[in-house]
Amino acid sequence: MHKLHELLRRLAEADVEFVLIGGYAAVIHGSAYVTNDVDVCAVLSPDNIEKIRKALADLKPVHRQSHRRLSFLEVPAPGQSLQNLYLETTDGIIDIITSVRLRERAMRADVFGMSCAVISLEDLIAAKEALGREKDLLTAKELRAIAGKRRLAGE
């Protein structure tokens, strides 16, 4: 696994408010599946984009979905906002999507020694099922079993 935890630490230290989603969140909820990227949800306002740029600057972040591999340090222009951000860095891949409602039901968890907002188990299951890819459906099935065990245990 890359230095994915380093990407999370950098966002947290840059004071970017985010919710951990995707594979890392699944692992925190008890999944055995391994992930190769970091997925977070954050508001991609011009202010947050600048914080993210500063946090990742020395990791040479480039837009993954651009065939020309545009530098995130240059695109978008200062003052612009984005809907989603798909980056590759020297420490691994990070995807940042926007969805304000995820924060409302997020839980707090210790992630690599720092307190982090993590998508709720119910929201994560719904997201994995909505994606519909085989790997996501398998993870959703496993997470449903985990949720069932927690209900039986009274958690």
N, C-alpha and C positions, 0 to 999 in steps of 0.2 A: 504494500500500500504506500502511496506517495506520502508526502508530508501534508496530508489533507488537514490534519488538526492545526497546522500552522496557519492555514488560510482562515480558519475560524478565529484563532487567537488574534490575528491581525485585524479582522473586522471588529471584534470586541474592543480591542485596544484603541481603535480609531473612532470609537463611540458611534458605530453604525448600529442602529436598532434593527435586529433581524430575528426571524424565527427559523430554526433549523427544521428542514423538511427532507423528504426523500430517504435514501438508503441509510444515512447516518441516524436519522430520526427512528427508522425502523429498528436499527440495532439497539438504540437506547430503550425502545419499548420491548425488547427481548428477541428480536429477529436474529436468526443465524446467518442470514444472507450477507454477503460481502458487497461493498460498494466501491466504485473507482472514481467517484467525484463527490463534491460537496454541493448540496442543493439548499439554498436558503430563500426566504421570502423577505423582501425589504422594499420600502418605498424608494424608488429611484428618482428622487428629486435632484435638482442641480447640486444642492448642498451635499446630499448623500453620495452622489457620483464623485464629487471632489474628495470626500473622505475615503471612498473606496479606492480611488486613484492613488492617493497618498499611501494608503495601507499596502497596496500591491505593486507600487511603482518599480521596485528593484526586482520583482519577479517576472518582468517582461510580459505583462498581460496582453493578449491579442484576442480579437473576436473570433470565436470558433466557427461561426456561421457565415463568415465572410471568406470567399474564395481567395481574396487578396491578403488575408491575415492582417487586417487593419489593427493598428495599435490602439488599445483602450486608452492610452495616455493622450491620444490625439483625437479620437472619435468616441463620443459626440463632442461637438464644440462646447466650450465652457458656457454654462447657463442653460443648456438643453437638458430635458429629462428623457427618460426611456421607459418602456413598458417592461421589457425583459432584457437580461444581459447573460450571454453565454461566453465565458472566458476560458482560455487555456493559459496557464502560468507555468513557470519552471517548477513549482511545487505541486502542480496538478490542475484539475479542472474544477471550476466553480460556476454554477448556474444560479442566477439571482432573478427571481420572478416577483411580481407585485401582486399582492392580495391582502388587503388590510384586514379582512375578517378573520384570517388565521390567527392573528395576535390575540383576539378576544378570548379564544378557547385554549390558547397555548399553555403548557405547563412549564415549570422551571426544573432544570436538571443540571447535575454536575457533568460537564463535558470537558474532558482533558484538564480538570482542575479549575474550570471557570463555570460560573453560573450562566446558563444559556436558556433562552426561550425555545421550546420544542413543540412542534405541532402535536395536537391531541391525538390519541390513538384512534378515535372515531374519525376525525378529519383525515388522518393519514390513510386509513382503510378506504375511505371514500375516494381519495385522490388516486390511490393505486388502482382501484377498480375502474375509475374513470379513464385512466391512461390506456387500459385494455391490452397492454403488451404482455406476453406470456410471463416474463420475469416479474412484472408488477402484480399480475393476477396470482402468481404463486406466493409472493410476499403478502398480499392481502389475505389470502387463505390462511397463511401462518399467523398473521396478526389477528384475524378473527378467532383463531383457536386460543391465542394468548389472552384476548379480551374475555373469552368465555371462561377460561381458568380463573382469571381475576375476579369475575362476577361470582363464581362458585366459592372463591376464597373470601368474598366479602370486601374486596379492595375497592 
